[in-house]
Amino acid sequence: MTWYRFGEWILRRRFLVLGVVGAMTAFFGYFALQTQLVTSFGELLPQDHPFIKIAHKYDQYFGSVNNVTIMIEAKEGTIYQTEIVKKIVQMTRNLDLVYGIQHGSVRSVTTSSYFKPMAGGVILNSPILPNGEIPTTAVELEELKSNVHKNPGVIFGQFISFDDKAAVVVGSFLETRLDYKSILKDIRKIVVDPAKDNTVHIYIGGQPILYGWVYSYTNQFLWIFGATVLAVWILLYLYFRDWRGALRPTISGVICAIWGLGFIRLIGFGLDPLVLVIPFLITARAVSHSVQMHDRYYEEFYRLRDKEKAILSSFSELFVPSLSGILTDAFGVLVILLVPVLFLQKLAITASFWIAAIVVSELLLNPIVYYYLEPPHIDVIEKRERGVFKRLLQSIARPMLEPGGRIATFAATLGVIALCVFFWQGLKVGDPSSQTPILWPDSPYNRAMAAIQNEFGAIEQFVVVVELEKRDGLNNPKLYHVMDEYQRYMEGDADVGRTFSVADLLSNGGSALKEFQPKWNVLPTTARGTGQLLGGLLAGASPASTAYILTPRRDATQITVFCRNRIGENVQRIVLRTQRFFADPNHQIPGVKFSLAAGIIGELAAANQEIIDNDVLLNVLAFTTIYIIVLFTYRSFMAGLYLLFPLALANAAINAYMGAHDIGININTLPVVTVGVGFGIDYSIYIVSRIIEELALGRELKDATYTTLVTSGKAVAFTALTLVASVLFWYWSSIRFDAEMGLLLAVWMFVSMLGAMTILPVLIVTFNPGFIRRERDRVIATRRPDLAQRAVAASS
C-alpha cells in the first residue's frame, strides 16, 4: 500500500480514526490535568556511584546535600549583643520546628560546647550557653566571645565569622520529606521573620532554598506560555496569510502536549520546572512538522485546485520524511536510558513518548483536519508566492548553487568549524562559576549566598568518611594525626576555606590543659591520652548530639572540607588531591578506611564523573541511532553522512556557544543538551526528500535543489525562525537556567536550519551522490498517482 492509498484509507475511515484519537486524547487529558511540578535533586545523581552510596549511608549523621544555612549579621558592631544572641537561640530552636528537618542536625554557636578546665586537672566539655541562658551583661558577653575565640575552627570560623559580625544556624532536611516550596515558606515564616528588625541582616542559602526559589517563580510560566502562543499565532498568520495556517499547527501542538503531559502523570512521574524547556521544545517540534505539511498542502491545492487530491498528494509526499524525522528524534532521545541516573532515565521515557505522539497529531489527523477545513483562497496563495520571504530565499538560493556561491559556502562552513574549535576549548564540566547558574546573578538567592560566602569564606561541604572496623580504633593516635595532616594539606588549596574534624576538638582539649594557650593545640601521641581526651569530649553528651562528628555506634567519624565554590575543575581537583593523599602508604592505617565522599561537593563530583564517562557515549549512540534510521529511509550508507553533517555542525556550534557563554555541562544542563542532540535532523530529511521528488519530475540536479530551497526550504526556514522568536519570552523568566536553555536550543535549531539550507544542498549539487540518483529512479519506477500528475504537468 502506498502512502497515497493510506491517506485515502484515513479519509474513508475518518470517523473511526477521530473516535480512537479523540478517546485517547480524552484519556491522556484526564491525567494531564493532574500534572504536578516535582523536583528531586537526588534523582539527578548516579545512585550506583561509590560516592553516592557513602553519602546515603551516612547522610543522617554527617549532613547531606539538603543542608540549609541561615546567617544573621549585625548591622553595627558584633553579634555579641544580648538581643542578637537571643535571636540566634530562637532561630536555632525554630529551625528544628520546620517540617522535614532532621532533628539533631540543627547546630549553631548556641548548641556548641567547649573544653572547660576544672579544679584537679579535670576537663569538662561545657555548653557555650549552659541551660540556654542568654548573656545579659557586658562581662557575660565578653566571656562568650572569649570562649568562642578559644575554639578556632570548631566554633570560631565555623559558627561565628572571624570578624565577629555574623553567625550561622545550619541544619539538614530529610530526603524523604523534601517539599522545597514549603521549606522556603516555613523557614521565612517560622525562623527568619520573627528575628527580623533594623539591627540585623538575615540571609538563607542551601540546596533546598535554591529549589524553593525555583518553585516560587513557576507562576511566571503562565504568562510566558501565553505570550509565546500569541507570538507564534501572529507569526503563523503572517506566514500563511489566513487563520487556517495558524489553527492547523496549533491543533498538532495541543494534542501532542496533552498526550505527553498525560503520559508523564500516568506512569507516576512529575514535571521538573528546570526542564520545562524540553516539553516546550517538543511541542514546538510538533508545530514545526505541521507547518511543513500545511505549507505543502497549500502548494498542492494551488497546483491541483482540488481539495481532496491536494490532501492526498501532500500527505503521501511528506509521510516518509515526517515519520523519519519524528523517529530520529524519539530514538535519539531514548538512548539516554543507558545513563545510570534516574532522572535522565525518566526523561528518556517521557520525552521519547512525547515526541512519538507527534505521529498521531501530525500524520493520522492531518488528512481529516484538512478534509473538514475550507480550502485556502487562491489569491491568498498567490500573494504568498510573491511574498518578501520567498523572494529573499530566491535571491539567496540561486547564486549559492553557482560555482562561486558553493566555494563561498564551503569557506564559510570551514570558518564556522574553526570558530567552534576555538570556543569549544572553554567548555567545562560542572558549574562554571561560584554562583548558581540556575538563577540570575542579582537574584535574592545568589545575593544571600554571596553574603554568606563573604563572611565565612567557604560553606560547600566535601566530607571524607572515616570508617572503623573496630571501636577501639578511635583510641589510635595515628588516626587523628593523619586526619590533621590531611586537613592542613587541603587547606593549602586556594579554593578551600577551612576544614573540620574530631582531630580539631582533641587538639583544643590539649590546649585546655594549658590555659588555652595556642602552642598547646597539639594532638595526643599515646592511646591513653587519646582515650582521655575523647572521653572528656563525649562525657555527658548524648549519641545524637555528637552524631555530626561520630556515629552513635562509634564506627565512623568524618573530615569536612569547606570549599569556596562548586566550579567543576575545582571539584575535580579536590577529589584528586584527596585520593592521592590517602593512596600514600604513610597515610594508611590498619582497620581504618577513608571513604569518599559525602556532602554537596562529593555528590557533585560523582555526577560530574558520570557526565564525563557518558557524554561522548551518548552523542555517539544518538548519532548512530539517527544514522541507522536514515540508512533505512534512503537505503544508502552515504545518505547518513550527508544528512548528519549539518547536525554535527549544529552540535559543535552549541558546544562552542556553551564554552563562549560560560555554560557548563552539569547535572542540570546535561538532560537538555542530550535531548537536543537529534533535533534538527528533520530539516535535512525534508530538504533531501524534496530534492529526490523534484528529480523524479525530470528536473536537473541544480534546478531541483533550487526548487526545493524555495518551497520546502521556505517552511524549514520559517519554523526555525519561529522557534527562535518564541523562546525570547523566556528571557523574562527569573529562572536563568530555563532562559539560557531555551535560547541554547533555539540557536541549535537555527544552526541546524542553516546547515540544512546551505552546506547540505551545496554538497549534493557539488558531488551528486549516488543515493540521490538511486532514490530518484526508485520513485520513478513506483510512480504514484500524485507524482504522475505532477510529472505530466511539469512536462507540459
N, C-alpha and C positions, 0 to 999 in steps of 0.2 A: 504494500500500500504506500503510495507516495504521500508526501505531506499535504499535497493539494487535496487528495482523496480524504485524508484525515480531517482536514478543515471542513470538507463537505459533510463528513460524518458528525462533527461537532454541531454544525448548523442544524442538521436534521434532528439531532438528539439534544437540542439546546435546553429543553425543559428538564430533561434528566440531569444534564451537566449543571444547570443552575440550581436544581434541587440539592444535588450532592454537595456542591461547593457552598451553597447557602447554609446547609445544615452543619457542615464542618466549620464554617466561619462563625456561626452562632455558638457552636460548641467551644471553639477556642476563645470567642469573645467573652463567654461566661467566666473563663479563667483569667482572661486578660484584665477584666475589671478588678480582680483581686491581686494584681501585681503589687509587690512590695519592694521598696528600696532596702537592700541589705548589703552591708559591708562587713567582711571578716578578714582582718589583717592576717590571721593565722592561715587562711586558705591560700594566701599568696606565697607561702613558704613551702619549700620542699620537705615534706614531713619525714622522708626516709634519710635525710642528710644527718650525719652523726652530730653536728652542732645543734640541730633542731631537737634531736632526741635527748641530748643532755639538757637543753633549755627546758623542755617539757618535764623532764624528770625532777628538776629542782626549782621550777619557777615559783612554787608555793613557799619556798624558803628564801631564795636569793633574788627575788624580783623577776619580772618578766618584761616583755615589750610593752605591756599595758600599764606602764608607770605614768603617774601624774606628778608634776612638780608645781607647787604653788609658792611664789616668792612674795614676801611682804618687805617693802623697802621704806625706810624712814625718809620723809621729805627733808627734814632738818635733823642734824645730829646723828646719833647712832640708834640702834634698836634697843639699847639698854635704857629704856624708859618704861615706867610701870604700865602705862596704857598699851604700849606696843607689845610688851611681854605678855600681857593679858590677852591681847589679840592672838598671839602665836599659840597660847594654850587653848583658846577657844577654837581656833581654826584646826588644830590637831585633833581635838575631840570631835568636832563637827564633821571632819573628813571621814571619820570612822563611821558616821551615820549614813553616808551616801550608799544607795543601793548598789550592790555588786562589788564593793570594796573588799579586799582580802584582809580580814581582821588580823592584826599583828604586823601588817606591812606598813602601817602608818607610823612614820617617825619624824621627829624634828628635834630641835635642841631641848625641848621640854620633856622628851622621852629618853634622853641620853643620860648616861651616868659617867662618873669619873672616879679614879682611884684616890681615896682619901686616907692619908696616913693617920693611924690612931696610936694611942699610948701602947708601949710594949712592942713596937715594931709591927703591929697589925695593920694590914692594908684593907680598907673597906671599899667595895665598889658601890659608891653612893650616888643616888639620883641627883641630877643638876638642880631640880626643883623638888625637894622632899615633900611627899604628900600633895604635890601640885601647888604648893604655896608660892604665891607671886610676890617677888621682892617689891617693897614699897618705899624703902629709904635709900638714900644715896649710898650708904655703906653696903646694904644688901645687893644693890645693883652693881656696885664695884666688885663685890665678891663673886657675883655671877659672871661678870666679864673676866675676872681672874681665872676662874675655874674653866671657862671656855678656852682661854688662851693657853692653859696648861695642857691642852689636848689637841695639838696641831694635827690635822689630817683625820682625826677621829670626830671631833666636833667643830673645831675651828678650821674653816675652809670647806667643811662638808655641809654643815647646817647653818653656819654663820659665815658670812663673807669676810675676807681678810681685811676689808676696810670697816668692818662692824656696822655697815649701813643696811644690811639686808639679812633676812633669814628665810629658810625654805622649810616647807612641810611636804613630805613625799609619801606616796602610797601606790599600791598596785591593785588593779582590778582583775577579778577572776575572768578567764577566757569564756566560761560558760554563761556568764551573766552580763556580757557586754551589750549595752544599749547606748551608743555613742551620743545620740541626741539628748537622752535623759541625763547622761553623765555630765555633759556641759551645762545643762539647765540646772541640775541639782547642785553641782559644785558652786555655781554662781549664787543660787538662792540660799543654800544652807551654809556654805563656807565663806564665800567672798563678800556678799552683800552685808552681812552683819558686822564685818570688820572694816568696812569702808568708812573713811572720813577724810578730812582735809590734812591729816598728819602723815598718811602713808599712801604709797602706790602699791597695788596688788596685781601680780601677773600670774597667769596659769598656762602651763605647757605640758607636752607629752602626747603620745600617740592617740589615746582616747579623746583628748581635747582637739587634736587636729581633725579627726574624723567627725567630731561633734560640730565643728565649724563647717565642715563639708556638708553635713546634713542640714545645717541651718540655712544654707544657700540654695537648697534644692527647689524652693518655690520659684526661683528665677527661671527655672527650666520652662515654666508655663508660658511666660511672655516671650522667651527666646523661641520656643516652638511656634507660638502664634505668629511672631514676626517672620520666621523662616517660611512658614506655609504661605503667608501673604506675599512675601517676596517671590517665592517660586511660582505662585499663581500668576503674578503680574508678568514675570519673565516668560512663562509658558503662553500666556495670552498674546504677548507681543510677538512671540516667535511664530505661533500658528495663526494668529490674527482672528481667532474666534474662541468662544467659550468651550467648545468641544476639545480643543487642544489642551486646555488646562484641566478639564474634567477627567479625560481618559487616563493620563498618568497618575492623577490623584487617586483614582479607584485602585490602581495597582499598588500604590504606596500604602493605602489604608488597609487593604486586605492582607498584604504582606506583614504589616505591623501587627494586626490582630492575631494572625496565626503565630507570629514569632513571640509576642508577649504572652499569649495563651499557653504556648508550649513551655515557656520558661516556668510559669506558675504551675502547670500541670505536673511537671516532674519534680516539683518541690524546690526549685531554685529561686533566687531573688535577683533583682536588677541592681548592680553596683553603680552608684552615682558617678564614680570615677571612670566608668567605661560607657556612659550613656552615648558617647560619640559613636560607638560601634553600631548599636541599633539604628542610630540616626543615619549613619553612612550606608548601612544595608538597605534601609528604606529608600535612601536616595538612589541606590543602585537599581531598585525596582522601578523608580521613576525614570531612570536613565534608559533601561531596556524598553520601557513603554514609549518613550519619546522616539526611539529608533523605529519602533513598529508603527507608531502613529504617523511619523513623517513619511514612511514608505507607503502607508495606506493612502495618504493624500496624493502622493506621486502616481500610484497605480490608478486611483479614481480619475485623476486628470487625464490619464492616457486612455483608459477603457470607457469612461463615462457610464459605468455600470457598478452599482454599489457591491453586489454580491461577488462579482468577478474580481473587483478590487480587493475585497476582503480576503478571498482565497489566494489571490496572487501574492499579496504582501505577506500573508501568513506562511505560505509554502516557501517563499524565498528566504524568510528570516527565521524559520523554525530551527534549522540546524545551527546557525551561528548564535542565536539566542540561547538555545539549550546548552551548547558547548561553553558559552561564556558563563552561564549560571553554574554549570557543573564544575568548571575550573575554579570558580570562587569557592564553592561549597567544599570540594575535596581538598583544595589548597588549605582551607582553614582546619579541616578535620585532622590534619597531621599533627596539630598541637596536642592531640591526645597523648602523644608519646612523651611529653614533658611530665615528670613526676611532681607536678604542682596542681593541687586540687582545683584551684580557681581557673587555671588555664584549661584543664580538662573539662570543667563545666562550660567554659566559654566555647571550647571546640564543638561540643554537642549542640549547644543552643544556637550559636552563630551559624553552624552548618545547616541546621534545620530552617532557620530564619531565611537564609539565602535560598535554600531549595524551595521554599514556599513561593518564591518569585515565579517558578514554573507554573503554578496554579493561577496566580493573578495575571501573569503576562501571556501565557500561551493558551491555556484552556478557555479563559474568559474572553480573550481578545476578539475572536470572530463573532461571539454572541453580542458583546457590547457594541461593536460596530454595526451589527445587524439591526439593533434597535435604535441606534442614533441616526439622526438625519445626516445625509452625506454633506460634505462641505460645499460651499458655493464655489463655482468655477472661478469667479472673479477674485475670490479670496486667494485661491491657489495661484492664480496668475500674478497677483501682487507679491506673493511670497517669492515667486520665481524671479521677480525683478527687484527684490529687496536688497538692502545695503549689505546684509550679512553674506548673502550668496555672491554678490558682486565682489566683495572683498576676498572671498575664497577663490573665485575665478582669477582674480588679479594675482594671487599668490601661487596657485597650483600650477598654472601653465608655465611660467618661467622657471619654477622649481624643478620641473621634469625635463627641462632642456639641459644639455651637457654642462653649461656654465652653472646653472642652478644646482645640479647634482653635486658638482665639485664644491660649491659653497656649502651645501647641506652636510657633506662629509666633513668638511673643515670645521663647521660649527659643532658637529657632533664630537669630533676629536677634542675641540676646545672645552666642551661641557665635561667630557670624561676627565680631562686634565684638572679642571676645577674640582670635580668630585674627589679625585685622588688627593688633592691638596687639602681640602676641608675635612675629608674623611679622617685625617690624622687627629683631628680634635675630638673625635667621638670617644666617649668614656662609658665604662660600665659602672653602674651605681649612680648615686646622687652627685651632680656636678658641682654643688656648692654647699655651704653650711646652712643655707635657708632651705626650707621645704619647697620643692618646685610645684607642689600641689596647689598652693595659694600664692597670691601676688606678694611681692616683697613688702608692700606697705599694709598688708592685712594685719588685723589685730593679733592673730596668732604669731606671725613672723616677728612683729614688734615685741611681743611678750617674750618669745624665745631669745631674741637679740638682747633684751634687757637681762634675762636670767643668765645667759652666757657671759654677758659683760661683767656681771657681779661675781659669778662663781667660776668662770673660765671654762668649765667643762662639766657637762651633765649626761652625755650619751655614754651608756654603760657597756663595757665589754667584760664579761665575767668568766674567769677561769675557775672551774670547779675542781677542788682537791678531794679526790675520793680515797678513803682509807679502808684497807682490808680488815684491820683490827683497831679496836677502840683505843688501845694503849699507844697507837701511833701518834696520838695527839701530844704525847709527852716527849717525842723525839725532837730535840732542839734543832737538828739539821733542817727539819721541815720548815721552821719559821725563818731560818737563815736563808734558805733557798727562796722562800716567798718574798722576803725582804730584798734580796738581790734582784729578783725579777722586777719588783716594783721600782727599784732605783734604775734598772735598765730601761724599763718602759717610760719612766719619767724623763728620760733623755730624748724622747721623741717630741718634736715640736708640736704635734697635734694631740698630745696627751697632757691634760692639765694636772691631774693628781691621781693617786691610787689609794686603795684602802684594803686592809685585810686584818685578820686577828693578830698578825705579827705587829701591827701598829699599836694595838691595845696592850700587848705584852711588853713592848718596849716602853710605853708610857708607865706601865706598872713598875718598871725598873727605876725610872726617874722619881716615882712617888716615894721610894725608899730614901732618896737623897734630896728631899725638899724641892722636888720638881725642877732640879737643875738640868738643862738640856743635855749636858755632856754625859748624863747617866741614862739617856734614852737609848739603852742597848738591850739586845735580846739575851736571854739566859743561855748558858753554854752547857748546862747539865740537865738530865732528865728530871732530877729532883727540883731544881729551880724552875724549870718549865712547868712542872705539875703544880708547884705552889702558886705561881702567878696565874695559871689557868684556873686553879681552884678559887682564887680570890676574885677573878673576873666573873665566874659563874655563880659564886656564892649568893644565895638568896634570890637568884633570878629564875624565873620560870623558863622551861624549854621554849615556850612560844615567844617570849620576849627576846631571846638570844638566837632565834632561828635564822635571823638575817646574816649571822656570822658562822653559825654552827648548827647543823641539823639536830632535831631532838634526839635522834638515835646516836648522835655523835660519830656518824660515819662519813661526814663530808663537811668541808669548810670551803671558803671561796676567796678569790682575789678579784677585786673590782678595779678596772682601769677606766677612768673617766676621760672620755675623748671630747675634743672640741667640736667635732662635726661628723657628718656621715658621708663625706666625699669618698667616692668609690675607691680611688687609688690609695687613700689613707686607710680605709678599712682593710684593704688587701695587705698593705704594709704592716699594719698592726698584727694581723693574723700570722704573717710570715715571720715577723720578729719573735712572736710568742712560740711558734713551732720550732724555730731554730734554737731558742733558749732552752726549752725543755727536752730537745733532742740531744743536748750535750750530756755525756755520761756523768759529768760532775754535778749535774742538777737532777739526777735521778735518784730516787730513794726507794729502797725495798718496801713493798706493801703500800706504796702511795702512787696514785695515778693522777696526773694533771690533765684534766679533760677540757677540751674546747667545744663549744663556748656558748654561754648564755648571754642575756642582755640584748638590747636592740642592735648593737654593733655585731655581736656574734651571729644573730639571726639574719641580719642583712648580708653578712659575709657569706653565709650559706646560700642565700638567694642569689647573690652576685656570682658565686661559683657555678650555680646551676645555669645561670644565664650564659656564662662563658662556655660551658660544656654543651649547651643545646642550641645556641643562637645559630651557629653555622649549620648544624644538623637540620634545624627546622627550615632554613632557607633552601638547603639542598633538596629536602624531601618535598617542600612545596613546589619548587621549580620542576622537580622530577614528575610530580603528580600532574601538573599543568602540561608538561611535555607529552606525557602518555595520552592525555585526553586529546591534545592537538594531533598527535600521531594517528589516533583512530578517526578523528574528524576528517583529516586530509590525506590519510593513507601515505604518509611520507615522513621519513626521518629528518629531512631538511626543513620541513614546514615548521617544526617546533623551534629550530634555531632562529629562523626568520621572525617568528612571532614573539619569541621570548626576548629578543634583543631590546626592543623598546621597554619591555617590562623590567629587564635587568638594568637598563639605563635609569628608569624611574626609581628603582630600589637604591642604586648608587647615589642618585641625587638626594634622596631622603636621608640616607646616612650622612651625606655631606652637609645637608641642611641642619641635622641634629648636632653635628660637630661644630658648625659655624655659630649656631644659636645656643650652645651650651645646654643641650637637652641630652641627658644621659639615658642609656639603656638600663632600666632598672625594673623592679618588680611591678611598677605601675605602667611604664611605657611599653614593656615587652608584649602584653596582650594586644595593645592597639597596633603596634608595629607588625606583629606576627599576622594578625588578621588581615592587614592591608597588603600582604605580600602578593597575593594573586589578583587583587583588584586592579582593573585596567586592561587585563588581557582581552576582554570582550571588545575593546576598541579595535585592537589589531584583527580580531576574528571578523568583525563586521567589515573592515576595510578589505581584507583578503577575499572573503566570500563574495563581496560585491564585484571585485576585480574579475574573479573567475566567472561570475554571472555575465558581466559585460563582454568578456572574451567569447563566451558561448554564443553571443549575438553576432559575432563576426567582426568585432572591433579589433584594431591593433592594440598592442600592449599599452603604449603610451596614452592613446585615446581612451582606452578602458580605464586606466588608472586615473586620468583626469576626470572622467565622468564620475568615478567613484568618490573622489575627493569633494566634488561639488554637490553630491547627492547624499549618500550615506555618511560621508565625511562631515557634511554640514550638521547632521544630527549628533555625530560624535563630538564635534567642537562645541556645539551648544550645550549638551549635557555636562561636559567638563566645566565650561564657564559658569553654568547654573550652579553646579556644586560648589565652586569657589565662592560665588556670590552668596550662597545660602549660609555658609559657615561663618561669614563675617560677623553675624549677630552673636556668635559665641564669645567674641572678644569683650562683650559687656558683662560676661559672667564673672562672678567673684572667685570662681574656681579656675585658677590659672591653668591647671592641667587640662581641663576639658577644652579651654580656649586654644591652647597650643596644639593639642592633639587634633582638634578639628581643623585648624589651619594646616597642620602637617599632612593630614590625609587629603585635604583639598589640593595642596601642592603636589602630592603624589598623583592624584587623578589628572591634574593639569599636565604634569610632565609625561605621564603615560599617554595622554591625548596627543601631545606634541610629537612624541616618538612615533605613534601610530600614523600621524598625519604628515610626517616629514621623512624621517630616515627609513621607515618601512617601505613606503611606496618608491622611494629613490632606490633602495636596494633591489626591489622587484624589477623596476624598469631597467636598471643597470645590468643585472645578472640574469634576468629572465629565467627564474628557477624552473626546473623540470616539473615539480609538483603542481605548479600553476597550470602548465600545459596539460598534464595528465587529468587534472580535475576538470579542466575545460572540456576535454574530449569525453570524459565520463558523463558530464552534464548533457552534452550534445547527443550522446548515444542513448541516454534515457530521457529524451525530450519530453518535458512536461507540458500540459495544456497551456498553462500561463506563459511559459517560456517560448512555446511555439508561436503564440500570438505576438509576443514581443519581437521575435525573430522576423516574422513576416512584416511587421510594422517597420522594423529597422531597415530591412532590405528595400522596402518601397519608398 
